[in-house]
Amino acid sequence: MTKKHDQKTIDRKDYKKTLTQLQIELVKLQNHFIKHDDKILIIFEGRDAGGKDGTIKRITQHLSPRETRTVALGKPSDRDVSSWYFQRYVVHLPAAQEMVLFNRSWYNRAGVEHVMGFCTDEQYHEFLETVPGFEQMLVRSGIKLLKYYLDISQDEQKKRLKDREQDPLKQWKSSPIDKSAPKHWKEYSLARNIMLARTHHLTAPWTVVRADDKKIARINVIKDMLFRLDYKGKNEGLVLPDADIIFNYDESYLQNGMIAP
């Protein structure tokens, strides 16, 4: 594997061609999970400006909105705060013939809530202890669960957050929490490292995506999804992901630079 957070690139023409081919595969996948009553849940986590929105947009672009849902929950209500933590997420889980993509998820508690002090230490530690069991219940119920962490370097985050502020079409993405993210880089790194170590388990492992190059990241997330999920007529040669870009979490990647410090 390539060490450090150096990134490969892809030219625009190759990107568009490959993306179109992969989106055709996604349509095949959707036809399959509708026919076979599959339930698919895909979680996207990562740094602020990590590329979650753009990746999800390319996945869902040509899929039926009736069977494909994106969930991006806002600030919890007073009722949410007083309920079982997972309760407000459970109502959005996929039924048969559905694929649901979470743009951030219950892992908010291990990241922004913990770093910004929106939850107590007791709530944080309870989450880390209980989430593996919760996910095991989901998988045992028949849900196919994939978890992606989009990882970017500190310089790339600063650049993207600055671009957001200056682009009138992207300003809706900019929040006070986003703006404070660079100041809390080290705290978020530590929270990420603990989250990955504590919640990476056999039933629902973490897949890390090196996402400094948005196009390469999108292509490889889609390839990895298609590689892992079963469907008829799969183009096996097309869906093989690049192991330098996307890989199962391992603690050694924190030491060798594969995951940004």
PAZAPA-4460 file (N, C-alpha, C; in steps of 0.05 Angstrom, whole numbers, plus 32768, in hexadecimal, padded with zeros to 4 digits):
% residues 261
    n_x    n_y    n_z   ca_x   ca_y   ca_z    c_x    c_y    c_z   seq   type   mol
   8011   7FE8   8000   8000   8000   8000   8011   8019   8000     1      M     A
   8007   802E   7FF3   8014   8048   7FF3   8012   8055   800F     2      T     A
   8028   805E   801A   8026   806A   8034   8021   8088   8032     3      K     A
   801C   8095   8048   8015   80B1   804A   7FFB   80B7   803C     4      K     A
   7FF3   80D1   803E   7FD9   80D8   8033   7FDC   80E3   8017     5      H     A
   7FF0   80DA   8008   7FF3   80E1   7FEB   7FDC   80D5   7FDC     6      D     A
   7FD2   80E3   7FC8   7FBA   80D9   7FBA   7FC0   80D5   7F9C     7      Q     A
   7FB3   80C0   7F92   7FB3   80BC   7F75   7F9F   80CF   7F69     8      K     A
   7FA0   80D2   7F4F   7F8C   80E4   7F41   7F80   80D5   7F29     9      T     A
   7F6B   80E0   7F1F   7F5E   80D5   7F07   7F55   80ED   7EF6    10      I     A
   7F59   80EB   7EDB   7F51   8102   7ECB   7F32   8101   7EC7    11      D     A
   7F27   8118   7EC0   7F0A   811C   7EBF   7EFC   8109   7EAC    12      R     A
   7F09   8104   7E96   7EFC   80F2   7E82   7EFA   80D5   7E8C    13      K     A
   7F10   80CB   7E98   7F10   80B0   7EA3   7EFD   80AE   7EBB    14      D     A
   7EFC   80C3   7ECA   7EE9   80C4   7EE2   7ECC   80C1   7ED8    15      Y     A
   7EC5   80D1   7EC5   7EA9   80D1   7EBC   7EA2   80B6   7EAF    16      K     A
   7EB4   80AB   7EA0   7EAF   8091   7E93   7EAC   807B   7EA8    17      K     A
   7EBE   807A   7EBC   7EBE   8066   7ED1   7EA5   8069   7EE2    18      T     A
   7E9E   8082   7EE9   7E87   8087   7EFA   7E6E   807E   7EEC    19      L     A
   7E6B   8083   7ED2   7E53   807A   7EC3   7E51   805B   7EC4    20      T     A
   7E68   804E   7EBF   7E68   8031   7EC0   7E5F   8026   7EDC    21      Q     A
   7E69   8033   7EF0   7E63   802B   7F0C   7E46   8030   7F13    22      L     A
   7E3B   8046   7F09   7E1F   804D   7F0E   7E0D   8039   7F00    23      Q     A
   7E15   802E   7EE9   7E06   8019   7EDC   7E06   8000   7EEE    24      I     A
   7E1D   7FFA   7EFB   7E1E   7FE4   7F0E   7E0C   7FE9   7F26    25      E     A
   7E0A   8002   7F2F   7DF9   8008   7F46   7DDB   8003   7F3F    26      L     A
   7DD4   8008   7F26   7DB8   8003   7F1D   7DB3   7FE4   7F1E    27      V     A
   7DC7   7FD5   7F15   7DC5   7FB8   7F17   7DC1   7FAF   7F34    28      K     A
   7DD1   7FBB   7F46   7DCF   7FB5   7F63   7DB3   7FBB   7F6D    29      L     A
   7DA8   7FD2   7F65   7D8E   7FDA   7F6E   7D79   7FC6   7F64    30      Q     A
   7D7A   7FBE   7F4B   7D68   7FAA   7F40   7D69   7F91   7F51    31      N     A
   7D81   7F89   7F59   7D85   7F70   7F68   7D79   7F73   7F84    32      H     A
   7D7F   7F89   7F92   7D75   7F8A   7FAE   7D57   7F8E   7FAF    33      F     A
   7D4B   7F9A   7F9A   7D2E   7F9C   7F99   7D22   7F80   7F94    34      I     A
   7D2E   7F71   7F82   7D23   7F56   7F7B   7D26   7F43   7F93    35      K     A
   7D3C   7F46   7FA3   7D42   7F32   7FB8   7D3B   7F3C   7FD4    36      H     A
   7D2D   7F53   7FD6   7D24   7F5E   7FF0   7D3C   7F64   8003    37      D     A
   7D52   7F6B   7FF7   7D69   7F72   8008   7D65   7F8C   8016    38      D     A
   7D73   7F8F   802D   7D74   7FA8   803D   7D91   7FB1   803F    39      K     A
   7D97   7FC8   8034   7DB3   7FD1   8033   7DB6   7FEC   8042    40      I     A
   7DC9   7FED   8054   7DCE   8005   8063   7DEB   800D   8060    41      L     A
   7DF0   8026   8057   7E0C   802F   8053   7E10   8048   8063    42      I     A
   7E24   8047   8075   7E2B   805E   8086   7E43   806C   807C    43      I     A
   7E41   8087   807A   7E57   8098   8072   7E5F   80AA   8089    44      F     A
   7E77   80A7   8092   7E82   80B9   80A7   7E9C   80C5   809C    45      E     A
   7EA7   80D8   80AB   7EC0   80E5   80A2   7EC3   8101   80AD    46      G     A
   7ED9   810D   80A7   7EDE   8129   80AE   7EC9   813B   80A2    47      R     A
   7EC6   8153   80AE   7EB6   8168   80A0   7EC4   816E   8086    48      D     A
   7EB5   816F   8070   7EBF   8174   8054   7ECD   815B   8049    49      A     A
   7EC7   8144   8055   7ED4   812B   804C   7ECB   8120   8031    50      G     A
   7EB4   812B   8027   7EAA   8122   800D   7E92   810F   800E    51      G     A
   7E84   810F   8025   7E6D   80FC   8028   7E57   8104   8015    52      K     A
   7E50   811E   8014   7E39   8127   8003   7E3E   811F   7FE6    53      D     A
   7E56   8125   7FDB   7E5B   8120   7FBF   7E5C   8102   7FB9    54      G     A
   7E66   80F2   7FCB   7E67   80D5   7FC6   7E4A   80CA   7FC6    55      T     A
   7E3A   80D2   7FD9   7E1E   80C8   7FDA   7E0F   80D1   7FC1    56      I     A
   7E13   80E9   7FB9   7E05   80F4   7FA1   7E0B   80E2   7F88    57      K     A
   7E25   80DA   7F85   7E2C   80CA   7F6D   7E21   80AD   7F6F    58      R     A
   7E1D   80A3   7F88   7E12   8089   7F8B   7DF4   8089   7F84    59      I     A
   7DE6   809D   7F8D   7DC9   809D   7F8A   7DBF   80AA   7F71    60      T     A
   7DD1   80B6   7F62   7DCA   80C7   7F4B   7DB6   80BB   7F37    61      Q     A
   7DBA   80A1   7F31   7DA9   8094   7F1D   7D98   807D   7F29    62      H     A
   7D95   807D   7F43   7D85   8068   7F50   7D69   8071   7F56    63      L     A
   7D57   805F   7F58   7D3B   8066   7F5E   7D39   8071   7F7A    64      S     A
   7D2E   808A   7F7D   7D2C   8096   7F97   7D18   8088   7FA9    65      P     A
   7D07   8078   7F9E   7CF3   8069   7FAE   7D01   8054   7FBF    66      R     A
   7D16   8048   7FB4   7D23   8032   7FC3   7D3F   803B   7FCE    67      E     A
   7D46   8053   7FC9   7D60   805D   7FD2   7D5C   8077   7FE2    68      T     A
   7D64   8077   7FFC   7D60   808E   800D   7D7B   8097   8019    69      R     A
   7D7E   80B2   801A   7D95   80BD   8028   7D8B   80CA   8042    70      T     A
   7D98   80C4   8058   7D90   80CE   8072   7DA6   80E0   807D    71      V     A
   7DA0   80F9   8081   7DB3   810C   808D   7DA4   811C   80A3    72      A     A
   7DA5   8111   80BB   7D96   811D   80D1   7DA3   8136   80DB    73      L     A
   7D92   8149   80E4   7D9B   8162   80EF   7D9F   8160   810D    74      G     A
   7D9F   8176   811A   7DA3   8177   8137   7D8C   8168   8145    75      K     A
   7D92   8157   8159   7D7D   8149   8167   7D69   815B   8176    76      P     A
   7D50   8154   8175   7D3B   8163   8184   7D3D   815C   81A2    77      S     A
   7D2E   816B   81B2   7D2D   8165   81CF   7D24   8148   81D4    78      D     A
   7D10   813F   81C4   7D06   8124   81C6   7D1C   8110   81BF    79      R     A
   7D2B   8116   81AA   7D41   8104   81A2   7D55   8101   81B8    80      D     A
   7D5C   8118   81C4   7D70   8118   81DA   7D68   8107   81F1    81      V     A
   7D4D   8106   81F7   7D43   80F7   820E   7D3D   80DA   8207    82      S     A
   7D40   80D2   81EE   7D3A   80B7   81E5   7D53   80A5   81E5    83      S     A
   7D4F   808B   81E1   7D66   8079   81DD   7D76   8084   81C5    84      W     A
   7D90   8085   81C8   7DA1   8093   81B4   7D9B   8089   8197    85      Y     A
   7D99   806F   8193   7D96   8065   8178   7D7A   8068   816D    86      F     A
   7D67   8071   817D   7D4B   8071   8176   7D45   8081   815C    87      Q     A
   7D51   8099   815A   7D4A   80AA   8143   7D56   80A0   8129    88      R     A
   7D6A   808E   812C   7D76   8082   8114   7D67   8069   810B    89      Y     A
   7D5B   805B   811E   7D4E   8041   8117   7D37   8045   8104    90      V     A
   7D28   805C   8106   7D11   8060   80F4   7D19   8063   80D7    91      V     A
   7D33   8069   80D2   7D3C   806D   80B7   7D4A   8054   80AB    92      H     A
   7D4B   803E   80BA   7D58   8026   80B0   7D49   801B   8097    93      L     A
   7D58   800D   8086   7D4B   8003   806D   7D37   7FEC   8073    94      P     A
   7D21   7FEC   8064   7D10   7FD5   8062   7D18   7FC4   804A    95      A     A
   7D0A   7FAE   8045   7D11   7F9E   802D   7D0F   7FAF   8014    96      A     A
   7D21   7FAA   8001   7D22   7FB7   7FE7   7D2D   7FD4   7FE9    97      Q     A
   7D3A   7FDB   7FFF   7D43   7FF6   8003   7D62   7FF7   8008    98      E     A
   7D6E   800D   7FFE   7D89   8014   8005   7D88   802F   8012    99      M     A
   7D93   8031   802A   7D94   804B   8039   7DB1   8053   803D   100      V     A
   7DB7   806C   8038   7DD2   8077   803B   7DD1   808C   8051   101      L     A
   7DE0   8088   8066   7DE1   809B   807C   7DF8   80AE   8078   102      F     A
   7DF2   80C8   8075   7E06   80DD   8073   7E0B   80E7   808F   103      N     A
   7E1E   80DB   809D   7E22   80DB   80BA   7E0C   80C9   80C6   104      R     A
   7E12   80C0   80DE   7E01   80AB   80EA   7E03   80AC   8108   105      S     A
   7DFD   8096   8115   7DFF   8094   8132   7E1C   8099   813B   106      W     A
   7E2F   8098   8128   7E4B   809D   8130   7E50   80BB   8135   107      Y     A
   7E3C   80CC   8132   7E3F   80E8   813C   7E48   80E8   8159   108      N     A
   7E3E   80D5   8169   7E44   80D4   8185   7E62   80CF   818A   109      R     A
   7E6F   80C0   8179   7E8B   80BA   817C   7E9D   80D0   8170   110      A     A
   7E91   80E3   8161   7EA0   80F8   8154   7E98   8113   815E   111      G     A
   7E87   8121   814F   7E81   813D   8155   7E75   8141   8171   112      V     A
   7E63   812F   8179   7E57   8132   8194   7E6B   8130   81AA   113      E     A
   7E7E   811E   81A7   7E93   811A   81BB   7EA6   8131   81BB   114      H     A
   7EB0   8139   81A3   7EC4   814E   81A1   7EBA   8169   81AA   115      V     A
   7EA1   816F   81A2   7E95   8189   81A8   7E86   818A   81C3   116      M     A
   7E86   8174   81D1   7E7A   8174   81EC   7E5B   8173   81EB   117      G     A
   7E4F   8168   81D6   7E32   8166   81D4   7E27   814E   81E2   118      F     A
   7E38   813C   81EB   7E2F   8125   81FB   7E41   8122   8213   119      C     A
   7E38   8114   8227   7E49   8110   823F   7E5D   80F9   823A   120      T     A
   7E72   80F8   824B   7E85   80E2   8248   7E77   80C7   824C   121      D     A
   7E64   80C6   825E   7E55   80AD   8263   7E46   80A4   824A   122      E     A
   7E39   80B8   823C   7E2A   80B1   8224   7E3D   80A8   820E   123      Q     A
   7E54   80B5   820C   7E69   80AE   81F8   7E73   8091   81FC   124      Y     A
   7E7A   808A   8215   7E84   8070   821A   7E6F   805A   8217   125      H     A
   7E56   8061   821F   7E40   804E   821B   7E3C   8048   81FD   126      E     A
   7E3E   805D   81ED   7E3C   8059   81D0   7E51   8046   81C5   127      F     A
   7E6A   804B   81CC   7E80   803A   81C2   7E7C   801D   81CA   128      L     A
   7E71   8019   81E2   7E6D   7FFD   81EC   7E55   7FF0   81DF   129      E     A
   7E40   7FFF   81D8   7E27   7FF3   81CF   7E24   7FF2   81B0   130      T     A
   7E32   8003   81A1   7E2E   8004   8185   7E35   7FEA   8176   131      V     A
   7E4A   7FDB   817D   7E4F   7FC2   816F   7E37   7FAE   8172   132      P     A
   7E2C   7FAD   818A   7E14   7F9B   818E   7DFC   7FA4   817E   133      G     A
   7DF8   7FBF   817D   7DE2   7FCA   816D   7DE5   7FC2   8150   134      F     A
   7DFD   7FC5   8145   7E02   7FBF   8129   7E00   7FA1   8123   135      E     A
   7E08   7F91   8137   7E05   7F74   8134   7DE7   7F6D   8131   136      Q     A
   7DD6   7F7A   8141   7DB9   7F76   813F   7DAF   7F7D   8123   137      M     A
   7DB9   7F93   8118   7DB0   7F9B   80FD   7DB8   7F86   80E8   138      L     A
   7DD0   7F7D   80EA   7DDA   7F6A   80D6   7DCC   7F4F   80D9   139      V     A
   7DC7   7F47   80F2   7DB8   7F2E   80F7   7D9B   7F2F   80ED   140      R     A
   7D90   7F48   80EC   7D75   7F4B   80E2   7D73   7F4A   80C4   141      S     A
   7D8B   7F49   80B7   7D8B   7F47   8099   7D94   7F60   808B   142      G     A
   7D9C   7F75   809A   7DA6   7F8D   808D   7DC3   7F89   8085   143      I     A
   7DC9   7F91   806C   7DE5   7F90   8062   7DF1   7FAC   8068   144      K     A
   7E04   7FAC   807B   7E0F   7FC5   8085   7E2B   7FCA   807C   145      L     A
   7E30   7FE1   8070   7E4B   7FEA   8068   7E51   8005   8076   146      L     A
   7E6A   8008   8081   7E71   8020   808F   7E8A   802C   8082   147      K     A
   7E88   8044   8078   7E9F   8052   806B   7EA8   806A   807B   148      Y     A
   7EC2   806D   807F   7ECD   8085   808B   7EDE   8093   8076   149      Y     A
   7ED5   80AB   806E   7EE4   80BB   805A   7EF9   80CC   8068   150      L     A
   7F12   80C6   8063   7F28   80D3   8071   7F37   80E6   805F   151      D     A
   7F3B   80FF   8069   7F4A   8113   8059   7F60   811F   806B   152      I     A
   7F73   812B   805D   7F89   8138   806C   7F81   8154   8076   153      S     A
   7F90   815E   8089   7F8A   8178   8095   7F8B   818E   8080   154      Q     A
   7F9E   818E   806E   7FA0   81A3   8059   7F88   81A2   8047   155      D     A
   7F7F   818A   8040   7F69   8187   802D   7F4F   8190   803B   156      E     A
   7F4C   818B   8055   7F34   8194   8063   7F33   81B3   8063   157      Q     A
   7F49   81C0   8069   7F4A   81DD   806A   7F43   81E8   804E   158      K     A
   7F4D   81DC   8039   7F48   81E6   801E   7F2A   81E3   8017   159      K     A
   7F1E   81CC   801E   7F02   81C8   8017   7EF0   81DA   8028   160      R     A
   7EF6   81DE   8041   7EE5   81EF   8051   7EE7   820C   8047   161      L     A
   7EFE   8215   803E   7F01   8230   8033   7EF1   8232   8019   162      K     A
   7EF2   821E   8008   7EE3   821E   7FEF   7EC5   8220   7FF5   163      D     A
   7EBC   8212   8009   7E9F   8213   8010   7E97   8230   8017   164      R     A
   7EA7   823D   8026   7EA0   8258   802F   7E9F   826C   8017   165      E     A
   7EB0   8267   8003   7EB2   8279   7FEC   7E9E   8272   7FD6   166      Q     A
   7E94   825A   7FD5   7E82   8251   7FC0   7E65   8255   7FC9   167      D     A
   7E56   8268   7FBC   7E3A   826D   7FC4   7E28   8255   7FC2   168      P     A
   7E2F   8242   7FB0   7E1F   822A   7FAD   7E25   8215   7FC2   169      L     A
   7E3A   8218   7FD2   7E42   8204   7FE6   7E3F   820F   8002   170      K     A
   7E36   8228   8005   7E36   8234   8020   7E22   8227   8033   171      Q     A
   7E0E   8219   8028   7DFB   820A   8038   7E09   81F4   8048   172      W     A
   7E20   81EB   803E   7E2F   81D5   804B   7E3E   81DF   8063   173      K     A
   7E43   81F9   8064   7E54   8204   8079   7E45   820A   8093   174      S     A
   7E4E   81FE   80A9   7E41   8202   80C3   7E56   820B   80D7   175      S     A
   7E4D   8215   80EE   7E60   821D   8103   7E72   8205   810C   176      P     A
   7E67   81ED   810C   7E77   81D6   8113   7E8C   81D0   80FE   177      I     A
   7E85   81D3   80E4   7E98   81D0   80CF   7EAF   81E4   80D3   178      D     A
   7EA8   81FD   80D8   7EBC   8212   80DA   7ECF   820D   80F1   179      K     A
   7EC5   8200   8106   7ED7   81FA   811D   7EE7   81E1   811A   180      S     A
   7EE1   81D1   8105   7EEE   81B7   8102   7F0D   81B9   8100   181      A     A
   7F18   81CC   80F0   7F36   81CD   80EF   7F43   81D2   810A   182      P     A
   7F36   81E1   811B   7F41   81E7   8136   7F42   81CF   8147   183      K     A
   7F30   81BC   8142   7F2E   81A3   8152   7F39   818B   8144   184      H     A
   7F4C   818F   8130   7F56   8179   8120   7F60   8162   8131   185      W     A
   7F71   8168   8145   7F7D   8153   8155   7F68   8144   8165   186      K     A
   7F54   8153   8170   7F3F   8146   8180   7F2E   8133   816E   187      E     A
   7F29   813C   8155   7F1A   812B   8143   7F2A   8113   813B   188      Y     A
   7F44   8116   8137   7F55   80FF   8131   7F54   80EA   8147   189      S     A
   7F57   80F3   8160   7F56   80E0   8176   7F3B   80D3   8178   190      L     A
   7F25   80E2   8174   7F0A   80D7   8175   7F06   80C2   815F   191      A     A
   7F10   80C9   8147   7F0F   80B6   8130   7F1E   809C   8137   192      R     A
   7F36   809F   8141   7F47   8087   8147   7F39   8075   815B   193      N     A
   7F2E   8081   8170   7F20   8071   8184   7F07   8064   8178   194      I     A
   7EF8   8073   8169   7EDF   8069   815C   7EE5   8051   814A   195      M     A
   7EFA   8054   8139   7F00   803E   8127   7F09   8025   8136   196      L     A
   7F1A   8029   814A   7F24   8012   815A   7F0E   8004   8169   197      A     A
   7EFC   8014   8175   7EE8   8008   8187   7ECF   7FFD   8178   198      R     A
   7ECA   8007   815F   7EB1   7FFF   8152   7EB6   7FF1   8137   199      T     A
   7ECF   7FE9   8132   7ED5   7FD8   811B   7ED3   7FBB   8124   200      H     A
   7EBF   7FAE   811A   7EBB   7F92   8123   7EB3   7F81   810B   201      H     A
   7EB5   7F67   810E   7EB2   7F54   80F8   7E97   7F57   80EA   202      L     A
   7E82   7F5C   80F9   7E67   7F5E   80EE   7E64   7F77   80DD   203      T     A
   7E70   7F8D   80E6   7E6E   7FA7   80D8   7E88   7FB5   80D9   204      A     A
   7E9B   7FAD   80C8   7EB6   7FBA   80C9   7EB6   7FD6   80BD   205      P     A
   7ECA   7FE6   80C3   7ECD   8000   80B7   7EDE   7FFE   809E   206      W     A
   7ED5   800C   8089   7EE5   800F   8071   7EEE   802C   806F   207      T     A
   7F09   8030   806E   7F14   804B   806D   7F19   8052   8050   208      V     A
   7F12   806B   8049   7F16   8076   802E   7F29   808E   802F   209      V     A
   7F3E   808D   8020   7F51   80A4   801F   7F45   80B7   800A   210      R     A
   7F3A   80CD   8013   7F28   80DD   8003   7F32   80F9   7FFC   211      A     A
   7F4D   80FD   7FFC   7F57   8117   7FF4   7F51   811E   7FD7   212      D     A
   7F50   810A   7FC6   7F46   810D   7FAA   7F29   8104   7FA9   213      D     A
   7F16   8116   7FA6   7EFA   8110   7FA7   7EF2   80FB   7F92   214      K     A
   7EFB   80FF   7F7A   7EF3   80ED   7F64   7EFD   80D0   7F69   215      K     A
   7F16   80CD   7F70   7F21   80B3   7F76   7F12   80A6   7F8D   216      I     A
   7F0B   80B6   7FA2   7EFC   80AB   7FB9   7EE1   80A1   7FB0   217      A     A
   7ED2   80B1   7FA1   7EB7   80AA   7F99   7EB8   808F   7F89   218      R     A
   7ECA   808E   7F76   7ECC   8076   7F65   7ED1   805D   7F76   219      I     A
   7EE3   8060   7F89   7EEB   8048   7F99   7ED6   8041   7FAE   220      N     A
   7EC7   8054   7FB8   7EB1   804D   7FCA   7E9C   803D   7FBB   221      V     A
   7E95   8046   7FA3   7E81   8038   7F93   7E8B   801C   7F8C   222      I     A
   7EA4   801A   7F83   7EB0   8000   7F7D   7EAE   7FED   7F95   223      K     A
   7EB6   7FF8   7FAD   7EB6   7FE7   7FC5   7E9A   7FDD   7FCC   224      D     A
   7E86   7FF0   7FCA   7E6B   7FE8   7FCF   7E62   7FD1   7FBD   225      M     A
   7E67   7FD5   7FA4   7E5F   7FC1   7F90   7E6E   7FA6   7F93   226      L     A
   7E88   7FA9   7F9B   7E98   7F91   7FA0   7E8D   7F81   7FB7   227      F     A
   7E84   7F8E   7FCC   7E7B   7F80   7FE4   7E5E   7F76   7FE3   228      R     A
   7E4D   7F82   7FD3   7E31   7F7B   7FD2   7E2C   7F68   7FBB   229      L     A
   7E1A   7F55   7FBF   7E13   7F41   7FAA   7DFE   7F4C   7F97   230      D     A
   7E01   7F48   7F7D   7DEC   7F4E   7F6A   7DF3   7F40   7F50   231      Y     A
   7DDF   7F3C   7F40   7DE1   7F2D   7F27   7DEE   7F3E   7F11   232      K     A
   7E00   7F32   7F02   7E0C   7F3F   7EEB   7E23   7F52   7EF2   233      G     A
   7E30   7F4D   7F09   7E45   7F5F   7F12   7E5D   7F5E   7EFF   234      K     A
   7E67   7F76   7EF9   7E80   7F78   7EE9   7E98   7F77   7EFC   235      N     A
   7EA1   7F5F   7F01   7EB6   7F5A   7F15   7ECF   7F6B   7F11   236      E     A
   7ED7   7F6E   7EF8   7EF0   7F7D   7EF2   7EED   7F9A   7EF8   237      G     A
   7ED5   7FA5   7EF5   7ED0   7FC2   7EF9   7ED0   7FC9   7F16   238      L     A
   7EC5   7FB8   7F27   7EBF   7FC0   7F43   7ED5   7FBA   7F57   239      V     A
   7EED   7FB3   7F4E   7F03   7FAD   7F60   7F0E   7FC8   7F6A   240      L     A
   7F0C   7FCE   7F85   7F16   7FE7   7F8F   7F34   7FE8   7F92   241      P     A
   7F3F   8000   7F94   7F5C   8004   7F97   7F63   8003   7FB4   242      D     A
   7F73   7FEF   7FBC   7F7A   7FEB   7FD8   7F8B   8001   7FE4   243      A     A
   7F97   8012   7FD3   7FA5   8029   7FDE   7F92   8040   7FE5   244      D     A
   7F79   803F   7FDC   7F66   8054   7FE1   7F51   804C   7FF5   245      I     A
   7F49   8033   7FF4   7F33   802A   8005   7F3A   800F   8012   246      I     A
   7F37   800C   802C   7F40   7FF4   803A   7F33   7FF1   8055   247      F     A
   7F32   7FD8   805E   7F27   7FD3   8079   7F39   7FDF   808E   248      N     A
   7F2D   7FEC   80A2   7F3D   7FF8   80B7   7F50   7FE4   80C5   249      Y     A
   7F68   7FED   80CA   7F7B   7FDF   80DB   7F8B   7FF3   80EA   250      D     A
   7F92   7FEE   8103   7FA0   8001   8114   7FBA   800A   8107   251      E     A
   7FC7   7FF8   80F8   7FE2   7FFE   80ED   7FE0   8016   80D9   252      S     A
   7FC9   801B   80CD   7FC6   8031   80BA   7FC7   804C   80C8   253      Y     A
   7FC4   804D   80E2   7FC7   8066   80F1   7FE4   806D   80F4   254      L     A
   7FF5   8058   80F4   8012   805C   80F8   8020   8061   80DD   255      Q     A
   8017   8055   80C8   8026   8057   80AF   801D   806D   809C   256      N     A
   800A   807D   80A5   8002   8094   8095   7FEB   808F   8081   257      G     A
   7FE1   8076   8080   7FCB   8070   806E   7FB1   807F   8077   258      M     A
   7FAF   8084   8091   7F99   8094   809C   7FA6   80AE   80A6   259      I     A
   7F9A   80C5   809F   7FA6   80DF   80A5   7FA9   80E3   80C3   260      A     A
   7FC0   80ED   80CC   7FC4   80F2   80E9   7FB2   8108   80F4   261      P     A
***
